[in-house]
């Protein structure tokens, strides 16, 4: 993984709240001999935070 940038935006339409996650990634792999795999996969976990009083 060379570079990873995550941008989150909260958006509201009426009573509905939406969370938009934009993920920008780049990966590269090099080898002198053999096979190389450059994966651009991502795991996202979303947790609901406790409401502040």
N, C-alpha and C positions, 0 to 999 in steps of 0.2 A: 504494500500500500504506500503510494507516494504522497498522496494529498487527500484530505477529507475535510469537507466544509458542510456544516449543517445549519439550515436556516428554518426557524419555526415562526409561524404567523398564526395569531388567533383572530378568528373572523366570526362575526355574529350576524345572523339573518333572522330577524324576528326574535323568537324565544330560543332558537337553536344556536348553539355554540359549536364552532368547528375549529379544529387544530390542523393546520396545514404544515407538513414537514417536507422540506426540500433538501435532498442529500446529493452533494456533488462529490464524486470520487474519481480517482485515477489510480491505476495499478500497472506495473510493468514487471517483466521477468526476463532474465538473460541467463544463458548457459553456454559454455564452450562445447559441451557434448551432452547428449541426453535430452530428455523431455522437460519442459518447463510449463507451468500453469500459472497464469496471472488471473486471480479471482477478483471480481468487482462486487462480491456479495456483501450484504449488510444485514445486521440483526437489529431490529428496533423494538424496544420495550417502552410502553407508555404506562405511567403510574398516575393515578389521580391523587393530587396532593390534598392534604387536610385543609379545610376552610379555616381561615384566620379569623380570630375574634376581635 
